[in-house]
Amino acid sequence: MSSEYDDDLLLDFGEDEGDDNEWLTTFADLSMLLLVFFILLYSMSTIDTQKFSDTFTSVTQALQGKMDKISTSRITREEAGVLIDQAMMRRQIIESQRKVFAEVKTLQTKKGVEGLVSANFEDGIITLRVPGDVMFQSGQVGLTPKGVQLVNDLKDFFIKHKDQNIKIVGYTDNVRPSGNSRFKDNWEISAMRAVNVLRELLKMGLESTRLTATGLAYLNPLYPNTSDEYRAKNRRVEFILEKRVSGK
């Protein structure tokens, strides 16, 4: 009787021990997710580099000896490495773009550009905005002499920063072209304006591989189209600058 009881105890103990090991896979997944999460936080922050390095080293040491288990979990070391590399690259791009944006302030004080070009920086993307009425006559798509001069002033900045792709986007207000207009709608006007700005930059020596042109008509208004003043502000051309990544 006693022997059978002892055997049952040993059997139960062995099963419990096997079940207890199942937590390690979940722990490994959680640990790797936390590590990747902190890397992503780092990529979007400006925390102290030394503190981050110390924290990263501590986490790595804490996981030492468990990496074989982690490598067999759903999130492998290779996958985590890719995520970390992407996060670090994104941080580097944002920091690089921040330096380019700092030079935009100098551009805005240049004669011919001062007071006309506004700028925005968000998530590593630089946007330069130019009033459409400065570059085009009402209802027209050909650049005015002042518009050509303004594009020429921007051209020097674009040539200096050869690592920037430039997306040219044309916008209108929500007022449809008149019945006498040769254009069917605002989509056509905004697209042709963007294309003509692109062509002007090509004539000035910019590489075609850096440029794209898009017309978005009355979409994405800066202000409600409820007054002449607001509609004038919505008529614009935007130059969206994104850093070129090697190999693209």
HELIX and SHEET records of a PDB file:
HELIX    1   1 SER A    2  ASP A   20  1                                  19    
HELIX    2   2 TRP A   23  SER A   43  1                                  21    
HELIX    3   3 THR A   49  LEU A   63  1                                  15    
HELIX    4   4 MET A   67  SER A   71  1                                   5    
HELIX    5   5 ARG A   77  GLN A  108  1                                  32    
HELIX    6   6 GLY A  132  MET A  135  1                                   4    
HELIX    7   7 PRO A  145  LYS A  160  1                                  16    
HELIX    8   8 ASN A  186  LYS A  203  1                                  18    
HELIX    9   9 SER A  208  ARG A  210  5                                   3    
HELIX   10  10 ASP A  228  ASN A  234  1                                   7    
SHEET    1   A 5 SER A 118  GLU A 122  0                                        
SHEET    2   A 5 ILE A 125  PRO A 131 -1                                        
SHEET    3   A 5 ARG A 236  LYS A 243 -1                                        
SHEET    4   A 5 GLN A 164  TYR A 171 -1                                        
SHEET    5   A 5 LEU A 211  GLY A 215  1                                        
END                                                                             
